[in-house]
Amino acid sequence: MGVQNVTVIGAGNGGITAAADLTKRGFAVTLYESPEFSRNLEGIRKRRGIVLDDGADEEFIEFTSVTADMGKAVEGADIIMLTVPGFAVENIAEALAPVVGPEQVILLNGAGAMGCARFVNRAEELGIDKRFSIAETNSLTYGTRAFPDEARVELSLYVKKIFLAAYPATETGRLLGICSELYDCFVPAESVWHTTLENGNPEVHPGPALLNAGRIDYSKGEFWLYKEGITEHTVKLLRAIEQERMAIGSAFGYALEDAAESRAGRGYFDDDGRSLQELFNTSPVYTKIKGPVSIGSRYFTEDISNGLVLWSDLGKLAGVETPNIDAVITLGGTLLEQDFHQSGLTLGKLGFSGMTLEEVIKSV
C-alpha cells in the first residue's frame, strides 16, 4: 500500500502539527474537527495555512483542506489518524464508524488508553457490523504545542520511538507496515494492553500535579510541572507509581520501560545517569511546556479516569497491589469532587468482566 491521502481527526496540538508536518512531507492531508469544536479550524481558514516552527526554522505551510463534515473528511483516505483526547474516542466512533471502509486504516496517535477496543465496542453498540483496520500508539508522535487561533505550531520534537499495536494483535505487523509510511518511529507492541501500560502520562502527570495543587491554584496558569513541580520529593511518588505499573506489566508478561528509559527512547532527554528529577527539570523539550493551569485539566481528569483507574483494575486482576495509584485516584477525586472509580475506565466498561488474567491477555 502506498499511502498518499491522510485524514487527521482532531484540531488540537497533535492534529494541527500533523496537518502541517505531513503536508510538508508530501501527503495530501485533510484536517477534521467536530462541529462543536470547529472554531479550532477558523485560524487556519483565515490564514490559509499553518506556520510550522521547529526551533531551527519557521515555515508557512499552505493548507486549506479543513472540514467539520466527517463523511467528506474520510472520503478517499488511506489512513485516518485520530489525535484526540481519550475521553473523545466514543464520540468520534459514533461519527466515524458508519462511514469508514474496512480497507482504510484507523490510527489512534496519542496516549494509549485502550482506544481501539473502545472504538470497536461503541460501533457494536450502534449496531455497526464491520471489520475495522485499527491500531493505537502509547504516545503522540510529536512533542508540540499548537495555537489554533494563530494557525501556528511550535514543534519541539519528532519522537524517535513509539510503540504501536493493532486490535487484534494479529494485525500488528500489517498495520505497522502501513503506518510506518507516515512515521519511522514505530516499533511493535505485544498488544493494546502493552501500549496502555507504556502510556507515561498517568505516571508523570496526576501524582506530582496533585502534590502541587496549591501552587497550581495560586499561580493562576504560571506553573511548569516538569521544571518546577518535579522535585526531590514529588519524584518519589512518580517512582512509586512507576514500580506498580511495571509490576502489573510483569504479571502480563511485558518488560515495560521505566520513566527514564521510555522518555529517552522517545527523545525527550538523554538518559545519561543523572537523576530522574534532573532529567525532567532540564529537558530541552519538557521545560518549554507550561501547565497544568488548573486542577480541572487533563493532567488530573483524563490521566486519572482513563489511566490510573484502569491500571488499578488491572492490578486487582493480576494480584498486584497498587496503594500509590489508588491514593492518587482517591485524593484526585476528593479535590475534583468526583468518584473516579465510578466514572473512570474499567475492565467492566471495556467488556472484560469475569475474565481471568490469561483470558484478558488473549482477548486482544
RODO-2510 file (C-alpha; in nm, 4 decimals, decimal comma):
residues 364
     n   res          X          Y          Z
     1     m     0,0000     0,0000     0,0000
     2     g     0,1336     0,3402    -0,0927
     3     v    -0,0091     0,5945     0,1495
     4     q    -0,0973     0,9202    -0,0183
     5     n    -0,4132     1,0548     0,1460
     6     v    -0,4344     1,1110     0,5203
     7     t    -0,7244     1,2388     0,7269
     8     v    -0,6376     1,3821     1,0680
     9     i    -0,9199     1,3813     1,3223
    10     g    -0,8885     1,6474     1,5921
    11     a    -0,7516     2,0000     1,5548
    12     g    -0,5591     2,0183     1,8801
    13     n    -0,1846     2,0113     1,9437
    14     g    -0,1208     1,6826     1,7666
    15     g    -0,3717     1,7305     1,4875
    16     i    -0,2623     2,0733     1,3693
    17     t     0,1010     1,9671     1,3952
    18     a     0,0368     1,6527     1,1912
    19     a    -0,1533     1,8514     0,9282
    20     a     0,1416     2,0844     0,8808
    21     d     0,4151     1,8207     0,9056
    22     l     0,2544     1,5602     0,6789
    23     t     0,1604     1,8232     0,4210
    24     k     0,5182     1,9482     0,4215
    25     r     0,6343     1,5908     0,3605
    26     g     0,4140     1,5489     0,0543
    27     f     0,0986     1,3775     0,1788
    28     a    -0,2482     1,5011     0,0842
    29     v    -0,3997     1,5859     0,4230
    30     t    -0,7498     1,6736     0,5380
    31     l    -0,7975     1,8055     0,8906
    32     y    -1,1306     1,7349     1,0603
    33     e    -1,2711     1,8840     1,3773
    34     s    -1,6120     1,8056     1,5223
    35     p    -1,8754     2,0775     1,4730
    36     e    -1,8782     2,1769     1,8411
    37     f    -1,5040     2,2500     1,8291
    38     s    -1,4820     2,3720     1,4698
    39     r    -1,3640     2,7128     1,5934
    40     n    -1,0206     2,5461     1,6086
    41     l    -1,0241     2,5490     1,2278
    42     e    -1,1014     2,9186     1,1857
    43     g    -0,7436     3,0410     1,2232
    44     i    -0,6279     2,8015     0,9509
    45     r    -0,9143     2,9030     0,7242
    46     k    -0,8326     3,2712     0,7628
    47     r    -0,4596     3,2264     0,7220
    48     r    -0,4973     2,9580     0,4518
    49     g    -0,2125     2,7684     0,6065
    50     i    -0,0150     2,6817     0,9184
    51     v     0,3097     2,8276     1,0480
    52     l     0,5413     2,5431     1,1482
    53     d     0,8205     2,6485     1,3838
    54     d     1,0573     2,3639     1,4751
    55     g     1,3025     2,5797     1,6694
    56     a     1,5550     2,5861     1,3868
    57     d     1,3343     2,7193     1,1105
    58     e     0,9911     2,8756     1,0643
    59     e     0,7941     2,7860     0,7544
    60     f     0,4476     2,8711     0,6292
    61     i     0,2701     2,5575     0,5045
    62     e    -0,0142     2,6303     0,2644
    63     f    -0,3106     2,4324     0,3910
    64     t    -0,6807     2,4785     0,3199
    65     s    -0,8339     2,1302     0,3489
    66     v    -1,0268     2,1627     0,6738
    67     t    -1,3788     2,0427     0,7454
    68     a    -1,6350     1,9624     1,0135
    69     d    -1,8070     1,7046     0,7899
    70     m    -1,6863     1,3540     0,8769
    71     g    -1,8101     1,1940     0,5552
    72     k    -1,6197     1,4412     0,3400
    73     a    -1,3154     1,4222     0,5666
    74     v    -1,2554     1,0482     0,5295
    75     e    -1,3506     1,0031     0,1657
    76     g    -1,0528     0,8550    -0,0173
    77     a    -0,8270     0,8478     0,2894
    78     d    -0,5674     0,5714     0,3160
    79     i    -0,5048     0,6409     0,6841
    80     i    -0,7447     0,8107     0,9242
    81     m    -0,5435     0,9336     1,2202
    82     l    -0,7111     1,0259     1,5474
    83     t    -0,5255     1,2822     1,7581
    84     v    -0,7977     1,3282     2,0179
    85     p    -0,8177     1,3004     2,3989
    86     g    -0,9060     0,9587     2,5347
    87     f    -1,2442     1,0760     2,6551
    88     a    -1,3442     1,1667     2,2982
    89     v    -1,2916     0,8221     2,1412
    90     e    -1,6517     0,7046     2,1755
    91     n    -1,7893     1,0287     2,0310
    92     i    -1,5549     1,0059     1,7339
    93     a    -1,6544     0,6422     1,6834
    94     e    -2,0186     0,7453     1,6545
    95     a    -1,9338     0,9746     1,3637
    96     l    -1,6535     0,7748     1,2008
    97     a    -1,7595     0,4105     1,2298
    98     p    -2,0591     0,4440     0,9943
    99     v    -1,8528     0,5971     0,7112
   100     v    -1,5106     0,4281     0,7319
   101     g    -1,4282     0,1387     0,4980
   102     p    -1,2537    -0,1868     0,6000
   103     e    -0,9547    -0,1056     0,3799
   104     q    -0,8974     0,2310     0,5493
   105     v    -0,6542     0,2201     0,8415
   106     i    -0,7594     0,3930     1,1629
   107     l    -0,4583     0,5036     1,3690
   108     l    -0,5083     0,6356     1,7218
   109     n    -0,2000     0,8530     1,7647
   110     g    -0,1780     0,9638     2,1271
   111     a    -0,1673     0,8487     2,4878
   112     g    -0,2703     0,4826     2,4907
   113     a    -0,5952     0,4126     2,6775
   114     m    -0,7487     0,1074     2,5059
   115     g    -0,8898     0,3380     2,2405
   116     c    -0,9149     0,0631     1,9784
   117     a    -1,1311    -0,1585     2,1987
   118     r    -1,3462     0,1366     2,2958
   119     f    -1,3927     0,2398     1,9329
   120     v    -1,4945    -0,1114     1,8272
   121     n    -1,7212    -0,1560     2,1306
   122     r    -1,9047     0,1691     2,0555
   123     a    -1,9521     0,0671     1,6920
   124     e    -2,1006    -0,2638     1,8044
   125     e    -2,3335    -0,0822     2,0451
   126     l    -2,4574     0,1215     1,7488
   127     g    -2,5278    -0,1981     1,5528
   128     i    -2,2442    -0,1380     1,3052
   129     d    -2,1162    -0,4755     1,1845
   130     k    -1,7802    -0,4029     1,0242
   131     r    -1,4225    -0,5201     1,0343
   132     f    -1,2003    -0,2286     1,1313
   133     s    -0,8309    -0,1993     1,0482
   134     i    -0,7395    -0,0199     1,3694
   135     a    -0,4240     0,0382     1,5735
   136     e    -0,3055     0,2625     1,8538
   137     t     0,0166     0,4042     1,9933
   138     n     0,1305     0,4578     2,3502
   139     s     0,2095     0,8268     2,2947
   140     l     0,1877     1,1084     2,0415
   141     t     0,4472     1,1127     1,7646
   142     y     0,5345     1,4773     1,8366
   143     g     0,6438     1,6928     2,1257
   144     t     0,4471     2,0006     2,0296
   145     r     0,2142     2,2857     2,1119
   146     a    -0,0332     2,4366     1,8684
   147     f    -0,2132     2,7706     1,8782
   148     p    -0,5318     2,7314     1,6695
   149     d    -0,6268     3,0997     1,6641
   150     e    -0,2876     3,1860     1,5168
   151     a    -0,2675     2,8716     1,2968
   152     r     0,0750     2,8220     1,4452
   153     v     0,2715     2,5209     1,5690
   154     e     0,5765     2,5176     1,7955
   155     l     0,7292     2,1753     1,7356
   156     s     0,9899     2,0689     1,9915
   157     l     1,0408     1,7047     1,8983
   158     y     0,9826     1,4432     1,6329
   159     v     0,9523     1,1450     1,8646
   160     k     1,2112     0,8742     1,7961
   161     k     1,0368     0,5628     1,9317
   162     i     0,6664     0,4865     1,9746
   163     f     0,5001     0,1533     2,0484
   164     l     0,2176     0,0513     1,8149
   165     a    -0,0308    -0,2347     1,8432
   166     a    -0,3276    -0,3327     1,6314
   167     y    -0,6579    -0,4632     1,7591
   168     p    -0,6462    -0,7591     1,7357
   169     a    -0,2706    -0,8040     1,7846
   170     t    -0,2532    -1,0485     1,4930
   171     e    -0,2882    -0,7429     1,2660
   172     t     0,0024    -0,5503     1,4210
   173     g     0,2602    -0,6465     1,1589
   174     r     0,0398    -0,5464     0,8670
   175     l    -0,0796    -0,2163     1,0130
   176     l     0,2645    -0,1228     1,1421
   177     g     0,3968    -0,1588     0,7883
   178     i     0,1322     0,0788     0,6564
   179     c     0,1552     0,3348     0,9366
   180     s     0,5345     0,3386     0,9101
   181     e     0,4908     0,5139     0,5767
   182     l     0,3921     0,8168     0,7857
   183     y     0,6412     0,7806     1,0723
   184     d     0,9575     0,5754     1,1013
   185     c     0,9486     0,5737     1,4824
   186     f     0,7012     0,2878     1,5275
   187     v     0,8023    -0,0386     1,6932
   188     p     0,5634    -0,3300     1,7531
   189     a     0,3965    -0,3707     2,0920
   190     e     0,2694    -0,7015     2,2237
   191     s    -0,0918    -0,5819     2,2282
   192     v    -0,3079    -0,2839     2,3153
   193     w    -0,2641    -0,3802     2,6829
   194     h     0,1077    -0,3229     2,6252
   195     t     0,0585     0,0219     2,4697
   196     t    -0,1793     0,1151     2,7523
   197     l     0,0801     0,0234     3,0156
   198     e     0,3506     0,2132     2,8229
   199     n     0,1459     0,5352     2,8325
   200     g     0,3603     0,7522     3,0584
   201     n     0,1092     1,0293     3,1285
   202     p    -0,0797     0,8678     3,4207
   203     e     0,2553     0,8038     3,5876
   204     v     0,4029     1,1513     3,5476
   205     h     0,1050     1,3890     3,5463
   206     p    -0,1558     1,3356     3,8200
   207     g     0,0656     1,2365     4,1152
   208     p     0,3183     1,5215     4,1017
   209     a     0,0463     1,7649     3,9908
   210     l    -0,1668     1,6612     4,2890
   211     l     0,1216     1,7375     4,5241
   212     n     0,1484     2,0810     4,3601
   213     a    -0,2264     2,1565     4,3699
   214     g    -0,1872     2,4594     4,5970
   215     r     0,0833     2,6061     4,3753
   216     i    -0,1307     2,5433     4,0652
   217     d    -0,4264     2,7238     4,2260
   218     y    -0,2103     3,0146     4,3404
   219     s    -0,0174     3,0587     4,0154
   220     k    -0,3297     3,1038     3,8001
   221     g    -0,1631     2,9491     3,4967
   222     e     0,2004     3,0352     3,5652
   223     f     0,3080     2,6833     3,6591
   224     w     0,5587     2,4498     3,4930
   225     l     0,5200     2,0895     3,6064
   226     y     0,8369     1,9459     3,4573
   227     k     1,0898     2,2082     3,5626
   228     e     0,9121     2,3307     3,8766
   229     g     0,6817     2,0565     4,0042
   230     i     0,9099     1,7534     3,9656
   231     t     1,1197     1,7858     4,2815
   232     e     1,3259     1,5572     4,5025
   233     h     1,0075     1,4708     4,6925
   234     t     0,7347     1,4634     4,4274
   235     v     0,9508     1,2365     4,2104
   236     k     0,9250     0,9739     4,4855
   237     l     0,5517     0,9403     4,4164
   238     l     0,6209     0,9212     4,0436
   239     r     0,8687     0,6402     4,1075
   240     a     0,6276     0,4544     4,3347
   241     i     0,3573     0,4593     4,0664
   242     e     0,6192     0,3526     3,8119
   243     q     0,7024     0,0442     4,0173
   244     e     0,3367    -0,0525     4,0495
   245     r     0,2819    -0,0092     3,6743
   246     m     0,5869    -0,2185     3,5919
   247     a     0,4742    -0,4917     3,8324
   248     i     0,1396    -0,5056     3,6512
   249     g     0,3258    -0,5274     3,3206
   250     s     0,5360    -0,8125     3,4525
   251     a     0,2207    -1,0023     3,5509
   252     f     0,1012    -0,9583     3,1909
   253     g     0,4353    -1,0852     3,0612
   254     y     0,5668    -0,7485     2,9401
   255     a     0,9085    -0,6000     3,0167
   256     l     0,7933    -0,2385     3,0423
   257     e     1,0252     0,0595     3,0158
   258     d     1,0769     0,2789     3,3206
   259     a     1,0183     0,6534     3,3154
   260     a     1,3731     0,7452     3,2161
   261     e     1,4175     0,4737     2,9549
   262     s     1,0860     0,5441     2,7836
   263     r     1,1386     0,9184     2,7549
   264     a     1,5000     0,8843     2,6494
   265     g     1,3842     0,6426     2,3812
   266     r     1,1314     0,8951     2,2568
   267     g     1,3954     1,1700     2,2548
   268     y     1,2743     1,3958     2,5370
   269     f     1,6124     1,3777     2,7092
   270     d     1,9319     1,1718     2,7222
   271     d     1,9379     0,9097     2,9977
   272     d     2,2941     0,9951     3,0954
   273     g     2,2979     0,8758     3,4546
   274     r     2,1535     1,1865     3,6160
   275     s     1,8549     1,1554     3,8477
   276     l     1,5062     1,1427     3,7010
   277     q     1,4339     1,4774     3,8644
   278     e     1,7296     1,6391     3,6891
   279     l     1,6341     1,4846     3,3563
   280     f     1,2836     1,6319     3,3720
   281     n     1,3979     1,9661     3,5174
   282     t     1,6493     2,0240     3,2366
   283     s     1,4829     1,8555     2,9367
   284     p     1,5018     2,0870     2,6332
   285     v     1,1503     1,9699     2,5405
   286     y     0,9706     1,9411     2,8740
   287     t     1,0980     2,2722     3,0109
   288     k     0,9067     2,4512     2,7329
   289     i     0,5754     2,3031     2,8447
   290     k     0,3656     2,5170     3,0777
   291     g     0,0879     2,3707     3,2879
   292     p    -0,1365     2,2364     3,4111
   293     v    -0,3215     2,5643     3,4504
   294     s    -0,5845     2,4248     3,6898
   295     i    -0,6757     2,1088     3,8779
   296     g    -0,9534     2,0619     3,6227
   297     s    -0,7005     1,9998     3,3459
   298     r    -0,6452     1,6720     3,1629
   299     y    -0,3348     1,6146     3,3777
   300     f    -0,5836     1,5272     3,6518
   301     t    -0,9108     1,4285     3,4866
   302     e    -0,8051     1,2225     3,1835
   303     d    -0,4911     1,0707     3,3304
   304     i    -0,6738     0,9528     3,6400
   305     s    -1,0007     0,8414     3,4772
   306     n    -0,8560     0,6797     3,1618
   307     g    -0,5190     0,5807     3,3070
   308     l    -0,4800     0,5177     3,6773
   309     v    -0,8299     0,3750     3,7261
   310     l    -0,7685     0,1106     3,4595
   311     w    -0,4199     0,0350     3,5963
   312     s    -0,5730    -0,0160     3,9399
   313     d    -0,8277    -0,2561     3,7915
   314     l    -0,5533    -0,4446     3,6077
   315     g    -0,3594    -0,4649     3,9339
   316     k    -0,6535    -0,6270     4,1096
   317     l    -0,6903    -0,8778     3,8257
   318     a    -0,3179    -0,9601     3,8314
   319     g    -0,2872    -0,9732     4,2100
   320     v    -0,0593    -0,6673     4,2176
   321     e    -0,1086    -0,4174     4,4992
   322     t    -0,1370    -0,0545     4,3863
   323     p    -0,1519     0,1622     4,7007
   324     n     0,0053     0,4708     4,5427
   325     i    -0,2070     0,4546     4,2294
   326     d    -0,5172     0,4151     4,4456
   327     a    -0,4157     0,7041     4,6705
   328     v    -0,3861     0,9431     4,3755
   329     i    -0,7240     0,8271     4,2426
   330     t    -0,8850     0,8887     4,5815
   331     l    -0,7218     1,2242     4,6551
   332     g    -0,7720     1,3456     4,2996
   333     g    -1,1383     1,2582     4,3336
   334     t    -1,1573     1,4498     4,6608
   335     l    -1,0090     1,7628     4,5012
   336     l    -1,2368     1,7401     4,1983
   337     e    -1,5400     1,6163     4,3927
   338     q    -1,5988     1,3104     4,1811
   339     d    -1,5719     0,9341     4,2160
   340     f    -1,3133     0,8319     3,9578
   341     h    -1,3599     0,4640     4,0390
   342     q    -1,7211     0,5082     3,9307
   343     s    -1,6655     0,7325     3,6282
   344     g    -1,3281     0,6033     3,5085
   345     l    -1,2280     0,3351     3,2592
   346     t    -1,2550    -0,0173     3,3997
   347     l    -1,2322    -0,3735     3,2741
   348     g    -1,6087    -0,3972     3,3055
   349     k    -1,6674    -0,0952     3,0826
   350     l    -1,4286    -0,2444     2,8266
   351     g    -1,6256    -0,5690     2,8198
   352     f    -1,3803    -0,7889     3,0105
   353     s    -1,5826    -0,8562     3,3261
   354     g    -1,5477    -1,2004     3,4795
   355     m    -1,2374    -1,2954     3,2801
   356     t    -0,9184    -1,4417     3,4216
   357     l    -0,5841    -1,2702     3,3632
   358     e    -0,4975    -1,5224     3,0930
   359     e    -0,8306    -1,4666     2,9194
   360     v    -0,7881    -1,0885     2,9301
   361     i    -0,4386    -1,1134     2,7822
   362     k    -0,5552    -1,3385     2,4995
   363     s    -0,8684    -1,1350     2,4276
   364     v    -0,6821    -0,8620     2,2378
***
